């Protein structure tokens, strides 16, 4: 699989600007009002985690969201080219919808991990950070084929009182869209986000043990 470098992707996007032209499976181009979509509404994939054994306070630090997809546009990658899907936007910046999905995933999981706010930082036993490395639509089989949504994150777990403690994992979900239509692509994003967050929640439930 061809993976364009971040430099190449930024260069192509900068050159295209907001007035993208051309056609990618009939989805790229411009001129009409955008349809608004959102993700994070689907169920979180059930995580395999041990039973809860007392609450563990975890503070979620600010992470980095893939720059070219942090806004409200849907990025499509074809070989070495990067374009935005025309006439389609997220209802809010993807980074904002992602934060909402993270909170919803933990709220929906009856485990021991409890995310705390900045005002409760002194009570946190762990600090958790998650960087979104990839959040994109990939046309790996050509621009006329149904694409695959890729969501990849890097998660790091540390203990404030133990500088030697650090756990790090990469979590990834690749979900094929049912067809080359925006509605099915958005559905694939929803499923990919639920899959990745299910993995992350399960990992934290396993790794974040109560500290005496």
Buried (B, 14 or more C-beta within 10 A) or exposed (E): EEEBEEEEBBEBBEEBEEEBEEEBBEBBBEEEEBEEBBBBBBEBBEBEBEEEEEEBBBBBEEBEBBEBBBBBBBBBBBBEBBBBBBBBBBEBBBBBBBBBBBEBBBEEBEBBBBBBEEEEEEEBBBBBBBBBBBBBBBBBEEBEBBBBBBBBBBBBBBBBEEEEEEBEBEBBBBBBBEEBBBEBBBBBBBBBBBBBBBBBBBBBBBBBBEEE
